[in-house]
Amino acid sequence: MTTRIEMKNVVKKYGTNTVVRGVNLKVEDGEVVAMIGPSGAGKSTVLRMMNGLETTTSGEILIDGTDIAKPHVDIDKVRAKIGMVFQHFNLFPNMSVLGNVTLAPTELGMMTKDEADKEGRRMLDSVGLADKVDAMPSTLSGGQKQRVAIARALTMHPDMMLFDEPTSALDPEMVGDVLGVMRKLAKQGMTMVVVTHEMGFAKEVADRVVFFEGGEIQESGTPDQVFEHPKNERLQSFLQKVLEA
């Protein structure tokens, strides 16, 4: 299998505070990896380091073999391969839905206006929002905004997608629509790393589940291993709390 993302002994410090401690992680082509764990465990920091939004203190982060932790790497070239979807949708309020989706590929010269328009409409259709191309973000629900954010990332034709708690800012009834889009992407073979509190999604869709605690990977395995036969005591108590909640 082709390794798309590899982290080797990655450490991240803010001053004297170490938030990521020697993380080693591989993500293979077409694999869906769910990162779970309590808030403040370092999951989102690890995810943001994968596309250079956070720098490393030490260690290597290889994206298709290029170490983005090294200085002078063309990070924009690497980022072009990676779509990122955040907790908050970050849509431009003064632009239509289609305008939000087509802005990056036209600004970066990846597509002409007509090409981006066509591709943007296709991606909005794929997330169930073909009827919202001319709508303004203020008229959309949270779930619809998040699906626009996913369509925006997909319009760039990424090789892999990173999701940072994509449903945590949504009302419960809107979560299903967003997870539905992510399930579809997983079935299509998209390489995905997802920081999530949705244990059902992690159990059903992920190929591998990675449990973080205190900035370290405490346990990693198939959904069956992690959810049904957890070895780590901290993971056992975490699952007991979240699955009973």
Secondary structure, 3 states (H helix, E strand, C coil): CCEEEEEEEEEEEECCEEEEEEEEEEEECCCEEEEECCCCCCHHHHHHHHCCCCCCCEEEEEECCEECCCCCCCHHHHHCCEEEECCCCCCCCCCCHHHHHHHHHHHCCCCCHHHHHHHHHHHHHHCCCHHHCCCCHHHCCHHHHHHHHHHHHHCCCCCEEEEECCCCCCCHHHHHHHHHHHHHHHHCCCEEEEECCCHHHHHHHCCEEEEEECCEEEEEECHHHHHHCCCCHHHHHHHHHHHHC
